[in-house]
Amino acid sequence: MSQLDYTVPGLLFPAISFFMLAATQRFMGAASVIRQLHSRYLERPDPVVLAQIDNLRFRVSLTRAMQTLGALALLLNTATIFALYLEHVTAARSLFGTSLMLLLLSIATSVWEIHISVRAIDLQIGELKRRPAA
């Protein structure tokens, strides 16, 4: 088994941070669209708009899960470096492995959210197809 040193978990810091930033931007984008659709629905109730809001609500839940998993991965990655500092190599390996698993789950959740976001686009396109040409 290869030696675990500071550089291995250290290299994950920018990757996890970048992933968390991307998740935050997705969250902010979805929240903004939800606010717009909410106002639109209050002005004129429409089942398509309500379906879009439901889709976005689920996507926001997935994004929250993705962010939570990513934050836990970052926390355990930091704990790995601390365990290495204390020369607890066995604990560091366990922490690092768990951190990687959490990061994998976060990325898998991200892929799931991307696939679901296509449904929102399909709803929007479907709405255009139902409208008569001007």
C-alpha positions in Angstrom: 0.0 0.0 0.0 1.4 3.4 -0.9 2.3 6.0 1.7 -0.3 8.6 2.5 1.3 12.0 3.0 0.1 15.6 3.2 0.1 16.2 -0.6 -2.6 13.6 -1.4 -5.4 15.1 0.8 -3.9 18.6 0.2 -4.6 18.2 -3.6 -8.3 17.6 -2.9 -8.8 21.0 -1.2 -9.1 23.0 -4.4 -11.2 20.3 -6.1 -13.7 20.1 -3.3 -13.8 23.9 -2.9 -14.4 24.3 -6.6 -17.2 21.7 -6.6 -18.8 23.4 -3.6 -18.7 26.8 -5.4 -20.4 25.2 -8.4 -23.1 23.7 -6.2 -23.7 27.1 -4.5 -24.1 28.8 -7.9 -26.6 26.1 -8.9 -28.5 26.7 -5.7 -28.6 30.4 -6.2 -29.7 30.0 -9.8 -32.5 27.6 -8.9 -33.6 29.9 -6.0 -33.8 32.9 -8.4 -35.9 31.0 -10.9 -38.2 29.7 -8.1 -38.8 33.3 -7.0 -39.6 34.4 -10.6 -42.0 31.5 -11.1 -43.6 32.0 -7.8 -44.5 35.6 -8.7 -45.7 34.5 -12.1 -47.9 31.8 -10.6 -49.4 34.3 -8.1 -50.3 36.6 -11.0 -51.8 33.7 -13.2 -52.0 30.2 -11.7 -50.7 27.7 -14.2 -50.2 24.0 -13.7 -47.0 24.1 -15.9 -45.5 26.8 -13.7 -46.4 24.7 -10.6 -44.7 21.7 -12.1 -41.6 23.7 -12.8 -41.6 25.0 -9.2 -41.9 21.4 -7.9 -39.1 20.3 -10.1 -36.9 23.1 -8.9 -37.8 22.4 -5.3 -36.5 18.8 -5.7 -33.4 20.1 -7.5 -32.7 22.5 -4.6 -33.0 19.5 -2.2 -30.5 17.6 -4.2 -28.2 20.5 -4.3 -28.4 20.9 -0.5 -27.5 17.2 -0.1 -24.7 17.7 -2.6 -23.3 20.6 -0.6 -23.7 18.8 2.7 -21.8 15.7 1.4 -19.1 18.0 -0.1 -18.7 19.9 3.2 -18.4 16.7 5.1 -15.8 15.5 2.6 -13.8 18.7 3.1 -14.1 18.4 6.9 -12.8 14.8 6.8 -10.1 15.7 4.4 -9.0 18.4 6.8 -9.1 15.8 9.7 -7.0 13.5 7.5 -4.2 16.1 7.4 -4.5 16.7 11.2 -4.3 12.9 11.8 -1.2 12.8 9.6 0.2 15.7 11.6 -0.4 13.7 14.8 1.2 10.7 13.0 -1.9 8.6 13.3 -1.6 7.0 9.9 -4.3 4.3 10.3 -6.8 7.0 11.3 -5.7 9.2 8.5 -6.3 6.4 6.0 -9.8 5.8 7.3 -10.7 9.5 7.3 -9.3 10.0 3.8 -11.2 6.9 2.5 -14.4 8.2 4.1 -13.8 11.6 2.6 -13.4 10.2 -0.8 -16.6 8.2 -0.5 -18.5 11.3 0.6 -17.1 13.2 -2.4 -18.1 10.4 -4.7 -21.7 10.6 -3.3 -21.7 14.3 -3.7 -20.6 14.0 -7.4 -23.2 11.3 -8.0 -25.9 13.6 -6.5 -24.7 16.3 -8.8 -25.1 14.1 -11.9 -28.7 13.2 -10.6 -29.5 16.9 -10.3 -28.3 17.6 -13.8 -30.5 14.9 -15.2 -33.5 16.2 -13.4 -32.8 19.7 -14.6 -33.5 18.5 -18.1 -37.1 17.9 -17.0 -37.5 21.6 -16.3 -36.3 22.4 -19.7 -38.7 19.8 -21.2 -41.6 21.5 -19.4 -40.6 24.9 -20.7 -40.3 23.6 -24.3 -43.6 21.7 -23.9 -45.3 25.0 -22.9 -44.0 26.6 -26.1 -45.2 23.8 -28.3 -48.8 24.0 -26.8 -49.0 27.7 -27.6 -50.5 28.7 -30.9 -48.2 30.4 -33.4 -48.5 34.1 -33.5 
